[in-house]
Amino acid sequence: MTTSHNVKKILVQTLQLGDRGYDLTDDTPLLGAMPELDSMAVVSLLTALESRFGFVIEDDDISADTFATFGNLCLFVERKLSE
């Protein structure tokens, strides 16, 4: 499975998006466009990413840009994996 597929699966499960979550593309806007992605959901999503991929996310690691699009979120995960 690709990083993108794993991130999509975590996003769908964490936000309970159902089948519509599998239509996410790299250009799909997240923060501000997806009502399910509120501040509490961001925390849950970060925790799920840490658990699944085995890295630690520091406060300084994330910004609004991280959650601007699905593609940005995938790039963030790939960067964390390469550290």
C-alpha positions as CSV (number, residue, x, y, z in Angstrom):
1,M,0.0,0.0,0.0
2,T,1.2,3.5,-0.8
3,T,1.5,6.3,1.7
4,S,-1.4,8.1,0.1
5,H,-3.6,5.0,0.4
6,N,-2.7,4.6,4.1
7,V,-3.3,8.3,4.8
8,K,-6.6,8.2,3.0
9,K,-7.7,5.1,5.0
10,I,-6.8,6.9,8.3
11,L,-8.5,10.1,7.3
12,V,-11.7,8.2,6.3
13,Q,-11.7,6.2,9.6
14,T,-10.9,9.1,11.8
15,L,-13.4,11.5,10.3
16,Q,-16.0,8.8,9.6
17,L,-16.3,9.9,6.0
18,G,-17.7,6.7,4.6
19,D,-17.5,6.0,0.9
20,R,-17.2,9.6,0.0
21,G,-13.7,9.7,1.6
22,Y,-12.3,7.4,-1.0
23,D,-12.8,10.1,-3.7
24,L,-10.1,12.3,-2.2
25,T,-7.5,13.5,-4.6
26,D,-4.2,15.4,-4.0
27,D,-6.1,18.6,-4.8
28,T,-9.0,18.0,-2.4
29,P,-9.2,20.8,0.1
30,L,-9.3,19.7,3.8
31,L,-9.1,22.3,6.5
32,G,-11.9,24.8,6.1
33,A,-13.6,22.8,3.4
34,M,-14.4,19.6,5.2
35,P,-16.7,20.2,8.2
36,E,-15.6,17.0,9.9
37,L,-12.1,18.3,10.2
38,D,-12.4,20.5,13.2
39,S,-9.7,21.1,15.9
40,M,-10.5,17.9,17.8
41,A,-10.5,15.9,14.6
42,V,-7.0,17.3,13.7
43,V,-5.7,16.1,17.1
44,S,-7.3,12.6,16.5
45,L,-5.9,12.5,13.0
46,L,-2.4,13.4,14.1
47,T,-2.5,10.7,16.8
48,A,-3.7,8.1,14.3
49,L,-0.9,9.1,11.9
50,E,1.7,8.8,14.7
51,S,0.4,5.4,15.7
52,R,0.1,4.0,12.2
53,F,3.5,5.3,10.9
54,G,5.5,5.2,14.1
55,F,6.8,8.8,14.1
56,V,6.3,11.6,16.5
57,I,4.7,14.9,15.4
58,E,6.0,17.9,17.3
59,D,3.9,21.1,17.5
60,D,6.4,22.9,15.3
61,D,6.0,20.3,12.6
62,I,2.5,21.3,11.6
63,S,0.8,24.3,10.2
64,A,-2.4,25.1,8.4
65,D,-0.6,24.3,5.1
66,T,-0.2,20.7,6.3
67,F,-4.0,20.4,6.2
68,A,-4.7,22.6,3.2
69,T,-5.1,19.7,0.8
70,F,-5.0,15.9,0.9
71,G,-1.8,16.0,-1.1
72,N,-0.2,18.4,1.4
73,L,-1.1,16.0,4.2
74,C,0.4,13.0,2.3
75,L,3.6,15.0,1.6
76,F,3.8,15.8,5.3
77,V,3.6,12.1,6.2
78,E,6.3,11.3,3.6
79,R,8.6,13.9,5.0
80,K,8.1,12.5,8.5
81,L,8.8,9.0,7.3
82,S,12.1,10.1,5.7
83,E,13.4,11.8,8.8
